[in-house]
C-alpha cells in the first residue's frame, strides 16, 4: 500500500524536508483588509511581521476550505492508496475537521486524519516521523499507532511578549490576558485539551527560559535520545544563543530551530519564543 503524508502550513517544516520526504501542504491564510495571503505560498514570515508592524489592525486567519482539502486528496489519489493527514490542534482551528469531512467525501483513497492537538514544529515532528515511516513502506495503521505513541511524549511550552494578541484572537481568555499585562507577568503557556492555556505565571523572561529548561531536563535526564526545537517569532539571535547553551548541557538532545509563521504569529505576536520536545528512546 502506497501512503503519502499531508499536513497544513502551520507545521512550518523547512522546504527541503518537505521535498525530500514528499510531504504535501494545504495552506492556511492570513488576511489584511481585503488582501488574503496563503501561508508558505504568497507571503514570507519576514514580510508578514513587517505588514503587522505597519497595519492598524491585526490580520485575520482562515483555515483551508473542505473543497481545497478535497482537491488535494483527489490529486494524490491518482498515485496513492492512503493519506495520513496531520493537522494543527482542533481546539484552535477547524482545519482538522475540514480534513475529516474531505476524507469522508473522497472515494478513491483512504484518508487517516490526525489531530496533533498542538501546532508549529511540535506538529511538524509528527509529520516528519510519519513521512519517514511512509517512505519505509509502513502501512497507515502502523503510522497512526506511532503518532499516538509520540503524542504521549510530546511537550511544548512558550511565552509571548504581548498577551493581547491571544486575547483579541480568542485563543486566550480576556481575564487571563488582563491579569498578565497588569502584573507584568510572563506566563508560560502550553496546550491543554487542545487549547492554549497558562501553565505557570512567571515574572520575567529570564525565569521563563530557566523554567522551560528545567522541564526539558526532566525528560532528558531519563532518555537516551530526545528531539527538541526552539521556536521563535523574529528572535533568531536569541534562539541561536539558547540552542548553543542547551546543546552544551544536553548531548543526548538533538536541538533544531524553527519559527512561528504568519498564522500562529497572528495570535502570538512578534517576540514569542518556545521550546518543544519528545522522548525518542
URGIRA-V709160 format. One record per residue. N is the residue number from 1. RES is the residue in three letters. SS is DSSP state (a for helix, b for strand, c for the rest). PHI is phi in radians with two decimals (NA if undefined). Layout:
# URGIRA-V709160
n=N res=RES ss=SS phi=PHI
n=N res=RES ss=SS phi=PHI
This chain:
# URGIRA-V709160
n=1 res=UNK ss=c phi=NA
n=2 res=UNK ss=c phi=-1.57
n=3 res=UNK ss=b phi=-2.05
n=4 res=UNK ss=b phi=-2.20
n=5 res=UNK ss=b phi=-1.88
n=6 res=UNK ss=b phi=-2.10
n=7 res=UNK ss=b phi=-2.49
n=8 res=UNK ss=b phi=-1.84
n=9 res=UNK ss=a phi=-1.19
n=10 res=UNK ss=a phi=-1.35
n=11 res=UNK ss=a phi=-1.33
n=12 res=UNK ss=c phi=0.88
n=13 res=UNK ss=c phi=-1.49
n=14 res=UNK ss=c phi=-0.97
n=15 res=UNK ss=a phi=-1.00
n=16 res=UNK ss=a phi=-1.14
n=17 res=UNK ss=a phi=-1.30
n=18 res=UNK ss=a phi=-1.01
n=19 res=UNK ss=a phi=-1.24
n=20 res=UNK ss=a phi=-1.12
n=21 res=UNK ss=c phi=-1.84
n=22 res=UNK ss=c phi=0.96
n=23 res=UNK ss=b phi=-1.68
n=24 res=UNK ss=b phi=-1.87
n=25 res=UNK ss=b phi=-2.02
n=26 res=UNK ss=b phi=-1.95
n=27 res=UNK ss=c phi=-1.48
n=28 res=UNK ss=c phi=-1.56
n=29 res=UNK ss=b phi=-2.29
n=30 res=UNK ss=b phi=-2.08
n=31 res=UNK ss=b phi=-2.20
n=32 res=UNK ss=b phi=-1.85
n=33 res=UNK ss=c phi=1.08
n=34 res=UNK ss=c phi=-1.72
n=35 res=UNK ss=b phi=-1.77
n=36 res=UNK ss=b phi=-1.93
n=37 res=UNK ss=b phi=-2.27
n=38 res=UNK ss=b phi=-1.38
n=39 res=UNK ss=b phi=-1.04
n=40 res=UNK ss=c phi=1.34
n=41 res=UNK ss=c phi=-1.89
n=42 res=UNK ss=c phi=-1.92
n=43 res=UNK ss=b phi=-2.63
n=44 res=UNK ss=c phi=-1.52
n=45 res=UNK ss=a phi=-1.12
n=46 res=UNK ss=a phi=-1.09
n=47 res=UNK ss=a phi=-1.09
n=48 res=UNK ss=a phi=-1.07
n=49 res=UNK ss=a phi=-1.14
n=50 res=UNK ss=a phi=-1.16
n=51 res=UNK ss=a phi=-1.11
n=52 res=UNK ss=a phi=-1.09
n=53 res=UNK ss=a phi=-1.08
n=54 res=UNK ss=a phi=-1.58
n=55 res=UNK ss=c phi=-1.38
n=56 res=UNK ss=c phi=-1.41
n=57 res=UNK ss=c phi=-2.24
n=58 res=UNK ss=c phi=-1.13
n=59 res=UNK ss=c phi=-1.19
n=60 res=UNK ss=b phi=-1.85
n=61 res=UNK ss=b phi=-2.02
n=62 res=UNK ss=b phi=-2.52
n=63 res=UNK ss=c phi=-1.44
n=64 res=UNK ss=c phi=-1.17
n=65 res=UNK ss=c phi=-1.27
n=66 res=UNK ss=a phi=-1.01
n=67 res=UNK ss=a phi=-1.09
n=68 res=UNK ss=a phi=-1.17
n=69 res=UNK ss=a phi=-1.16
n=70 res=UNK ss=a phi=-1.05
n=71 res=UNK ss=a phi=-1.05
n=72 res=UNK ss=a phi=-1.13
n=73 res=UNK ss=a phi=-1.08
n=74 res=UNK ss=a phi=-1.16
n=75 res=UNK ss=a phi=-1.11
n=76 res=UNK ss=a phi=-1.28
n=77 res=UNK ss=c phi=-1.10
n=78 res=UNK ss=c phi=-1.17
n=79 res=UNK ss=c phi=-2.13
n=80 res=UNK ss=c phi=-2.30
n=81 res=UNK ss=c phi=-1.62
n=82 res=UNK ss=b phi=-2.50
n=83 res=UNK ss=b phi=-2.22
n=84 res=UNK ss=b phi=-1.74
n=85 res=UNK ss=b phi=-2.00
n=86 res=UNK ss=b phi=-1.94
n=87 res=UNK ss=b phi=-2.37
n=88 res=UNK ss=c phi=-1.14
n=89 res=UNK ss=c phi=-0.88
n=90 res=UNK ss=c phi=-1.20
n=91 res=UNK ss=c phi=-1.39
n=92 res=UNK ss=c phi=-2.15
n=93 res=UNK ss=c phi=-2.73
n=94 res=UNK ss=c phi=-1.58
n=95 res=UNK ss=a phi=-1.08
n=96 res=UNK ss=a phi=-1.06
n=97 res=UNK ss=a phi=-1.14
n=98 res=UNK ss=a phi=-1.10
n=99 res=UNK ss=a phi=-1.15
n=100 res=UNK ss=a phi=-1.06
n=101 res=UNK ss=a phi=-1.12
n=102 res=UNK ss=a phi=-1.14
n=103 res=UNK ss=a phi=-1.15
n=104 res=UNK ss=a phi=-1.36
n=105 res=UNK ss=a phi=-1.55
n=106 res=UNK ss=c phi=-1.17
n=107 res=UNK ss=c phi=-1.85
n=108 res=UNK ss=c phi=-1.69
n=109 res=UNK ss=c phi=-2.66
n=110 res=UNK ss=b phi=-1.59
n=111 res=UNK ss=b phi=-1.89
n=112 res=UNK ss=b phi=-2.02
n=113 res=UNK ss=b phi=-1.32
n=114 res=UNK ss=b phi=-2.33
n=115 res=UNK ss=b phi=-1.55
n=116 res=UNK ss=c phi=-1.20
n=117 res=UNK ss=c phi=1.08
n=118 res=UNK ss=c phi=-2.77
n=119 res=UNK ss=c phi=-2.76
n=120 res=UNK ss=a phi=0.98
n=121 res=UNK ss=a phi=-1.20
n=122 res=UNK ss=a phi=-1.08
n=123 res=UNK ss=a phi=-1.10
n=124 res=UNK ss=a phi=-1.05
n=125 res=UNK ss=a phi=-1.06
n=126 res=UNK ss=a phi=-1.07
n=127 res=UNK ss=a phi=-1.12
n=128 res=UNK ss=a phi=-1.10
n=129 res=UNK ss=a phi=-1.16
n=130 res=UNK ss=a phi=-1.07
n=131 res=UNK ss=a phi=-1.16
n=132 res=UNK ss=a phi=-1.08
n=133 res=UNK ss=a phi=-1.17
n=134 res=UNK ss=a phi=-1.08
n=135 res=UNK ss=a phi=-1.12
n=136 res=UNK ss=c phi=-1.42
n=137 res=UNK ss=c phi=1.59
n=138 res=UNK ss=c phi=-1.19
n=139 res=UNK ss=c phi=-1.39
n=140 res=UNK ss=a phi=-1.08
n=141 res=UNK ss=a phi=-1.11
n=142 res=UNK ss=a phi=-1.16
n=143 res=UNK ss=a phi=-1.10
n=144 res=UNK ss=a phi=-1.10
n=145 res=UNK ss=a phi=-1.09
n=146 res=UNK ss=a phi=-1.14
n=147 res=UNK ss=a phi=-1.10
n=148 res=UNK ss=a phi=-1.15
n=149 res=UNK ss=a phi=-1.16
n=150 res=UNK ss=a phi=-1.11
n=151 res=UNK ss=a phi=-1.01
n=152 res=UNK ss=a phi=-1.19
n=153 res=UNK ss=a phi=-1.82
n=154 res=UNK ss=c phi=-1.31
n=155 res=UNK ss=b phi=-2.34
n=156 res=UNK ss=b phi=-2.72
n=157 res=UNK ss=b phi=-2.41
n=158 res=UNK ss=b phi=-2.70
n=159 res=UNK ss=b phi=-2.28
n=160 res=UNK ss=c phi=-2.20
n=161 res=UNK ss=c phi=-1.33
n=162 res=UNK ss=c phi=-2.43
n=163 res=UNK ss=c phi=-1.22
n=164 res=UNK ss=a phi=-1.12
n=165 res=UNK ss=a phi=-1.07
n=166 res=UNK ss=a phi=-1.13
n=167 res=UNK ss=a phi=-1.17
n=168 res=UNK ss=a phi=-1.15
n=169 res=UNK ss=c phi=-1.43
n=170 res=UNK ss=c phi=1.37
n=171 res=UNK ss=c phi=-1.64
n=172 res=UNK ss=c phi=-2.55
n=173 res=UNK ss=c phi=-1.13
n=174 res=UNK ss=a phi=-1.05
n=175 res=UNK ss=a phi=-1.10
n=176 res=UNK ss=a phi=-1.11
n=177 res=UNK ss=a phi=-1.16
n=178 res=UNK ss=a phi=-1.12
n=179 res=UNK ss=a phi=-1.06
n=180 res=UNK ss=a phi=-1.10
n=181 res=UNK ss=a phi=-1.30
n=182 res=UNK ss=a phi=-1.16
n=183 res=UNK ss=c phi=-1.63
n=184 res=UNK ss=c phi=0.98
n=185 res=UNK ss=c phi=-1.48
n=186 res=UNK ss=c phi=-1.89
n=187 res=UNK ss=c phi=-1.13
n=188 res=UNK ss=b phi=-1.48
n=189 res=UNK ss=b phi=-1.91
n=190 res=UNK ss=b phi=-2.74
n=191 res=UNK ss=b phi=-1.62
n=192 res=UNK ss=b phi=-2.43
n=193 res=UNK ss=c phi=0.91
n=194 res=UNK ss=c phi=1.32
n=195 res=UNK ss=b phi=-2.10
n=196 res=UNK ss=b phi=-1.47
n=197 res=UNK ss=b phi=-2.40
n=198 res=UNK ss=b phi=-1.15
n=199 res=UNK ss=b phi=-1.69
n=200 res=UNK ss=b phi=-2.60
n=201 res=UNK ss=c phi=-1.59
n=202 res=UNK ss=c phi=-2.20
n=203 res=UNK ss=c phi=-1.28
n=204 res=UNK ss=c phi=-2.29
n=205 res=UNK ss=a phi=-1.07
n=206 res=UNK ss=a phi=-1.01
n=207 res=UNK ss=a phi=-1.21
n=208 res=UNK ss=a phi=-1.16
n=209 res=UNK ss=a phi=-1.03
n=210 res=UNK ss=a phi=-1.11
n=211 res=UNK ss=a phi=-1.19
n=212 res=UNK ss=a phi=-1.10
n=213 res=UNK ss=a phi=-1.11
n=214 res=UNK ss=a phi=-1.05
n=215 res=UNK ss=a phi=-1.16
n=216 res=UNK ss=a phi=-1.08
n=217 res=UNK ss=a phi=-1.02
n=218 res=UNK ss=a phi=-1.03
n=219 res=UNK ss=a phi=-1.44
n=220 res=UNK ss=a phi=-1.10
n=221 res=UNK ss=c phi=-1.20
n=222 res=UNK ss=c phi=-2.12
n=223 res=UNK ss=c phi=-2.47
n=224 res=UNK ss=c phi=-1.46
n=225 res=UNK ss=c phi=-2.54
n=226 res=UNK ss=b phi=-2.26
n=227 res=UNK ss=b phi=-1.69
n=228 res=UNK ss=b phi=-2.41
n=229 res=UNK ss=b phi=-2.46
n=230 res=UNK ss=b phi=-1.61
n=231 res=UNK ss=b phi=-2.05
n=232 res=UNK ss=b phi=-2.42
n=233 res=UNK ss=c phi=-2.00
n=234 res=UNK ss=c phi=1.09
n=235 res=UNK ss=c phi=-2.26
n=236 res=UNK ss=a phi=-1.07
n=237 res=UNK ss=a phi=-1.09
n=238 res=UNK ss=a phi=-1.12
n=239 res=UNK ss=a phi=-1.11
n=240 res=UNK ss=a phi=-1.13
n=241 res=UNK ss=a phi=-1.10
n=242 res=UNK ss=a phi=-1.17
n=243 res=UNK ss=a phi=-1.04
n=244 res=UNK ss=a phi=-1.06
n=245 res=UNK ss=a phi=-1.13
n=246 res=UNK ss=a phi=-1.20
n=247 res=UNK ss=a phi=-1.07
n=248 res=UNK ss=a phi=-1.21
n=249 res=UNK ss=a phi=-1.59
n=250 res=UNK ss=c phi=-2.25
n=251 res=UNK ss=c phi=-1.16
n=252 res=UNK ss=c phi=-1.56
n=253 res=UNK ss=b phi=-1.93
n=254 res=UNK ss=b phi=-1.63
n=255 res=UNK ss=b phi=-1.64
n=256 res=UNK ss=b phi=-2.28
n=257 res=UNK ss=b phi=-2.20
n=258 res=UNK ss=b phi=-2.37
n=259 res=UNK ss=b phi=-2.58
n=260 res=UNK ss=c phi=-1.58
n=261 res=UNK ss=c phi=-1.40
n=262 res=UNK ss=a phi=-0.94
n=263 res=UNK ss=a phi=-1.14
n=264 res=UNK ss=a phi=-1.25
n=265 res=UNK ss=a phi=-1.09
n=266 res=UNK ss=a phi=-1.02
n=267 res=UNK ss=a phi=-1.60
n=268 res=UNK ss=a phi=-1.69
n=269 res=UNK ss=c phi=1.47
n=270 res=UNK ss=c phi=-1.20
n=271 res=UNK ss=c phi=1.77
n=272 res=UNK ss=c phi=-1.19
n=273 res=UNK ss=b phi=-2.65
n=274 res=UNK ss=b phi=-2.62
n=275 res=UNK ss=b phi=-2.46
n=276 res=UNK ss=b phi=-2.23
n=277 res=UNK ss=b phi=-2.87
n=278 res=UNK ss=b phi=-2.61
n=279 res=UNK ss=b phi=-1.39
n=280 res=UNK ss=c phi=-1.48
n=281 res=UNK ss=c phi=-2.81
